[in-house]
Amino acid sequence: MTTDDFRSMADARCELMLDVTRKTLEEDPDLRLCEGLRLIEATQKAVSRLAPEAIEAFENTELPSLRSILMERFGLSELPSGPIN
């Protein structure tokens, strides 16, 4: 699956939310790791509610991309698992 697959299944609200999430993860100077993780989780939940038919495409393409942005930003090789503070 590709990003285009997700975008073809998602509505404009999901696309906007994903764009805002991506920009926030990349550019918010005050963003903390836990906030970034919560933002990704909230985006995933919102997509599952707004476009349930697109959640698989989101989890296969967009979710790894968002996690990659966060890992690069914080210099991590993997994200912590477990509960988010």
N, C-alpha and C positions, 0 to 999 in steps of 0.2 A: 504494500500500500504506500501511497505517496501523500504528500501534503495536499495535492490537488484532489485526491480521493476524499479526504476529510472535508475540504472546502466545498466539494460538489454536494455533499450530504448535509452539511451544516447550513443553518440560516444566517442571515446578516448579523444577528445578535451574537451568535457564537464566533463569527469571524472577527467582529469588533472586540469582543472580550479577549479573544486570543491575541490580537494585535496589541491591546493595552497591557495584557499580562506580559507578553514578550518584551515590550518597551520598558515596563517597570523593572523586570528582572535585569535588563541590560543597563538601564540608565539611572535608576533612583539612587542617589548618592548615599542615602541614609538606610537603605535596605539591609536588614540583617538576615542571616541564613534561615533562621526559624520563620521569619516573615515570608521569605521567598518560598519555602516549603509549604507554608499554609496557603499562599496565593496559588500555587500549582494545584494543591488539593482542592481548593474552592473552585478553580476553573474546571477541573475534572468533574466535580459534582454538578456544576452548572450545565456543562455540556451534556451530561447524562440525563438531566431533566429536560433541557430545551430541545435536544436532538438525540434521543436514545438510539436512533439508527446510525448515528455517526460516532458513537462512543468507541467502537472497536478501532475505527480508523484513527481517532484521536489518540487512543492508547498506543497504537503501533507507530505513529509518525510524530504527532505533536508533543506528546508527553516526553519521549526521549530527547527531543529537541529542547524543550523547556528545562529539563533536568541538566542537560549539557551546558546550557547557558549559565545555570546556577553553579555547577561544578567549576566551570572555567573562571567565573567571577571570583569564587572563593578559593581557588587553587586546590580543589579536591579531586581525587581520582574516583571517588564514589560518594554518594550521598548517604548520610546516616539513616539507618532504619529504626523503626520503633516510633513511639509517640513523639509528637511535636509539641514543644513547650509553648 
